[in-house]
Amino acid sequence: MTIRETIDLGEFAFLSGESIPSLEVAYETYGDFTGDNAVLVCHALTGSSHVARRPDASDDTAGQARAWWGDVVGPGKAIDTTEYFVVCANVPGSCYGTTGPASTNPETGEPYGTDFPPVTVGDWTRAQRHLLDELGVGRLHAVVGGSVGGMNVLDWLRRYPDDTERAAVVAAAARLDPQCLALDAVARRAITGDSNWNGGHYYDGPAPDDGLARARQIGHIMYLSKASMSRKFGRRSAGRETVREEPPDPAAAFFPYREVESYLDYQADKFVDRFDANSYLYLTRAMDEFDLSAGYEGDADALAAFDGELLVVSFTGDWHFTVEQSESLAEAAREADVDVAHHVVDSDHGHDAFLVEPEKVGPPLSGLLEEGLSARAIVDADDPDDDDDFAPVHASLFS
């Protein structure tokens, strides 16, 4: 059974101290709840609650063309909706059904714009906990998330350590590094520097589409690896038949319009049709602000109260959230005596690997949900006789 709903959670106080009179949360559930089989899936930055394909094959997907993890979540998939009750909720600050900057402020009758309170990953977690309470779900069988959704998972482990049995952090880290913080800052400047941004109150006029397009292009560059960009585009010209905007300056017409430029322009055009510029500002700031150790002595201290099992999955070609960052997280879990496995996936797809290589992501997730970490032969990174730098789970176990 698949249910897509929006629920009003009533007045919501954000961690910033500001409140809104009504927080509506868009969510989808898949499968039947049996009391101990609930799995919460946390979406990435611009994702929605539409994590799995709907049985009616509806195109009405909250602005997204297809389920964002439809090859991982569903009947017979790694996160099997015939076995588990899967919940995915759109986060506060987004524009996919949950209250955010584009939503109407009931006190003014106008969109919130930048009057919307600052949003943190902790606010996402608290809203999800409230939603699960309304659905009658107490302790989760597992909480799973990729990218900033993995940060959302980590916040669950420090904020509600007794509320989940197992957790999977996929292509994520305890915090962003300075390079990614810098790129996110430039992306936000592209939006706020757009002449149509109007301080975030643009909803009755033209939207800052150019700024949002540039911001998304920066994001796509972050999500790809050098190897994947070379393979997909090289230095090739896009060809005479490719439609492009007018050259930005007269001299540009002399030079080729390359395939990599065409790809970025195409992705930008698609994105501005489905996403809100203010939401991009709010969600990237939430991601940038997240630090697992905030308020604790360190990452290990933040994880110390969690007594379940943690699977960390990283990808060798991902420079957004690196293998080294994932190993640092796994080491913190070991220091906190948390049962943890770090599964390293050999991939040159970059950060997008967790979305585009379900055949590599799915098996370790299904193993975690079905049997936990006890079923895995793990190379112990602390073993002095082990030549490996990290502790990958042997891929052959999941073939």
ZIMO-V672015 format. One record per residue. N is the residue number from 1. RES is the residue in one small letter. NEAR is the number of other ideal C-beta (glycine too) atoms within 12 Angstrom. Layout:
n = [N & N]
res = [RES & RES]
near = [NEAR & NEAR]
This chain:
n = [1 & 2 & 3 & 4 & 5 & 6 & 7 & 8 & 9 & 10 & 11 & 12 & 13 & 14 & 15 & 16 & 17 & 18 & 19 & 20 & 21 & 22 & 23 & 24 & 25 & 26 & 27 & 28 & 29 & 30 & 31 & 32 & 33 & 34 & 35 & 36 & 37 & 38 & 39 & 40 & 41 & 42 & 43 & 44 & 45 & 46 & 47 & 48 & 49 & 50 & 51 & 52 & 53 & 54 & 55 & 56 & 57 & 58 & 59 & 60 & 61 & 62 & 63 & 64 & 65 & 66 & 67 & 68 & 69 & 70 & 71 & 72 & 73 & 74 & 75 & 76 & 77 & 78 & 79 & 80 & 81 & 82 & 83 & 84 & 85 & 86 & 87 & 88 & 89 & 90 & 91 & 92 & 93 & 94 & 95 & 96 & 97 & 98 & 99 & 100 & 101 & 102 & 103 & 104 & 105 & 106 & 107 & 108 & 109 & 110 & 111 & 112 & 113 & 114 & 115 & 116 & 117 & 118 & 119 & 120 & 121 & 122 & 123 & 124 & 125 & 126 & 127 & 128 & 129 & 130 & 131 & 132 & 133 & 134 & 135 & 136 & 137 & 138 & 139 & 140 & 141 & 142 & 143 & 144 & 145 & 146 & 147 & 148 & 149 & 150 & 151 & 152 & 153 & 154 & 155 & 156 & 157 & 158 & 159 & 160 & 161 & 162 & 163 & 164 & 165 & 166 & 167 & 168 & 169 & 170 & 171 & 172 & 173 & 174 & 175 & 176 & 177 & 178 & 179 & 180 & 181 & 182 & 183 & 184 & 185 & 186 & 187 & 188 & 189 & 190 & 191 & 192 & 193 & 194 & 195 & 196 & 197 & 198 & 199 & 200 & 201 & 202 & 203 & 204 & 205 & 206 & 207 & 208 & 209 & 210 & 211 & 212 & 213 & 214 & 215 & 216 & 217 & 218 & 219 & 220 & 221 & 222 & 223 & 224 & 225 & 226 & 227 & 228 & 229 & 230 & 231 & 232 & 233 & 234 & 235 & 236 & 237 & 238 & 239 & 240 & 241 & 242 & 243 & 244 & 245 & 246 & 247 & 248 & 249 & 250 & 251 & 252 & 253 & 254 & 255 & 256 & 257 & 258 & 259 & 260 & 261 & 262 & 263 & 264 & 265 & 266 & 267 & 268 & 269 & 270 & 271 & 272 & 273 & 274 & 275 & 276 & 277 & 278 & 279 & 280 & 281 & 282 & 283 & 284 & 285 & 286 & 287 & 288 & 289 & 290 & 291 & 292 & 293 & 294 & 295 & 296 & 297 & 298 & 299 & 300 & 301 & 302 & 303 & 304 & 305 & 306 & 307 & 308 & 309 & 310 & 311 & 312 & 313 & 314 & 315 & 316 & 317 & 318 & 319 & 320 & 321 & 322 & 323 & 324 & 325 & 326 & 327 & 328 & 329 & 330 & 331 & 332 & 333 & 334 & 335 & 336 & 337 & 338 & 339 & 340 & 341 & 342 & 343 & 344 & 345 & 346 & 347 & 348 & 349 & 350 & 351 & 352 & 353 & 354 & 355 & 356 & 357 & 358 & 359 & 360 & 361 & 362 & 363 & 364 & 365 & 366 & 367 & 368 & 369 & 370 & 371 & 372 & 373 & 374 & 375 & 376 & 377 & 378 & 379 & 380 & 381 & 382 & 383 & 384 & 385 & 386 & 387 & 388 & 389 & 390 & 391 & 392 & 393 & 394 & 395 & 396 & 397 & 398 & 399]
res = [m & t & i & r & e & t & i & d & l & g & e & f & a & f & l & s & g & e & s & i & p & s & l & e & v & a & y & e & t & y & g & d & f & t & g & d & n & a & v & l & v & c & h & a & l & t & g & s & s & h & v & a & r & r & p & d & a & s & d & d & t & a & g & q & a & r & a & w & w & g & d & v & v & g & p & g & k & a & i & d & t & t & e & y & f & v & v & c & a & n & v & p & g & s & c & y & g & t & t & g & p & a & s & t & n & p & e & t & g & e & p & y & g & t & d & f & p & p & v & t & v & g & d & w & t & r & a & q & r & h & l & l & d & e & l & g & v & g & r & l & h & a & v & v & g & g & s & v & g & g & m & n & v & l & d & w & l & r & r & y & p & d & d & t & e & r & a & a & v & v & a & a & a & a & r & l & d & p & q & c & l & a & l & d & a & v & a & r & r & a & i & t & g & d & s & n & w & n & g & g & h & y & y & d & g & p & a & p & d & d & g & l & a & r & a & r & q & i & g & h & i & m & y & l & s & k & a & s & m & s & r & k & f & g & r & r & s & a & g & r & e & t & v & r & e & e & p & p & d & p & a & a & a & f & f & p & y & r & e & v & e & s & y & l & d & y & q & a & d & k & f & v & d & r & f & d & a & n & s & y & l & y & l & t & r & a & m & d & e & f & d & l & s & a & g & y & e & g & d & a & d & a & l & a & a & f & d & g & e & l & l & v & v & s & f & t & g & d & w & h & f & t & v & e & q & s & e & s & l & a & e & a & a & r & e & a & d & v & d & v & a & h & h & v & v & d & s & d & h & g & h & d & a & f & l & v & e & p & e & k & v & g & p & p & l & s & g & l & l & e & e & g & l & s & a & r & a & i & v & d & a & d & d & p & d & d & d & d & d & f & a & p & v & h & a & s & l & f & s]
near = [17 & 30 & 25 & 31 & 23 & 25 & 31 & 24 & 30 & 20 & 17 & 31 & 20 & 26 & 26 & 21 & 10 & 19 & 19 & 34 & 21 & 22 & 40 & 31 & 42 & 39 & 41 & 48 & 37 & 39 & 31 & 17 & 25 & 15 & 13 & 18 & 29 & 39 & 47 & 48 & 53 & 47 & 46 & 40 & 50 & 40 & 44 & 42 & 45 & 39 & 46 & 40 & 28 & 28 & 19 & 12 & 12 & 17 & 14 & 17 & 28 & 34 & 28 & 35 & 18 & 24 & 37 & 38 & 43 & 32 & 25 & 40 & 46 & 33 & 21 & 18 & 32 & 37 & 49 & 25 & 38 & 21 & 27 & 40 & 35 & 48 & 46 & 54 & 48 & 48 & 46 & 48 & 45 & 47 & 39 & 40 & 37 & 45 & 41 & 45 & 40 & 33 & 38 & 21 & 23 & 18 & 13 & 16 & 10 & 19 & 28 & 35 & 31 & 29 & 24 & 40 & 30 & 27 & 41 & 33 & 46 & 32 & 42 & 48 & 39 & 30 & 45 & 45 & 32 & 27 & 37 & 34 & 22 & 23 & 26 & 15 & 32 & 19 & 26 & 40 & 37 & 42 & 52 & 50 & 49 & 47 & 46 & 46 & 47 & 47 & 47 & 49 & 50 & 51 & 48 & 45 & 47 & 39 & 34 & 30 & 27 & 17 & 32 & 41 & 30 & 43 & 50 & 54 & 52 & 51 & 47 & 48 & 40 & 39 & 30 & 34 & 21 & 11 & 18 & 33 & 22 & 16 & 28 & 33 & 23 & 23 & 37 & 34 & 20 & 31 & 43 & 28 & 21 & 30 & 17 & 24 & 32 & 23 & 20 & 31 & 24 & 28 & 31 & 11 & 16 & 17 & 32 & 34 & 29 & 25 & 34 & 41 & 32 & 32 & 43 & 37 & 31 & 31 & 38 & 34 & 31 & 33 & 36 & 34 & 27 & 18 & 21 & 29 & 28 & 17 & 17 & 24 & 24 & 17 & 14 & 19 & 18 & 23 & 14 & 9 & 9 & 18 & 13 & 25 & 18 & 10 & 14 & 15 & 9 & 9 & 8 & 15 & 13 & 9 & 16 & 20 & 27 & 22 & 23 & 27 & 29 & 25 & 28 & 32 & 27 & 24 & 29 & 31 & 22 & 22 & 33 & 32 & 19 & 28 & 40 & 39 & 45 & 41 & 44 & 44 & 42 & 44 & 49 & 42 & 33 & 37 & 42 & 30 & 27 & 41 & 26 & 40 & 24 & 23 & 15 & 21 & 15 & 23 & 36 & 27 & 23 & 32 & 39 & 23 & 21 & 36 & 21 & 33 & 31 & 45 & 47 & 54 & 52 & 46 & 44 & 31 & 33 & 42 & 33 & 41 & 46 & 28 & 35 & 24 & 36 & 43 & 31 & 32 & 46 & 43 & 27 & 36 & 40 & 26 & 20 & 30 & 17 & 35 & 26 & 43 & 43 & 42 & 44 & 36 & 37 & 19 & 31 & 25 & 32 & 35 & 41 & 34 & 36 & 46 & 35 & 29 & 32 & 31 & 22 & 34 & 40 & 35 & 32 & 44 & 45 & 33 & 33 & 42 & 39 & 25 & 19 & 25 & 33 & 14 & 21 & 30 & 18 & 31 & 23 & 21 & 29 & 19 & 13 & 8 & 9 & 14 & 10 & 20 & 21 & 35 & 33 & 35 & 35 & 20 & 24 & 10 & 20 & 27 & 11]
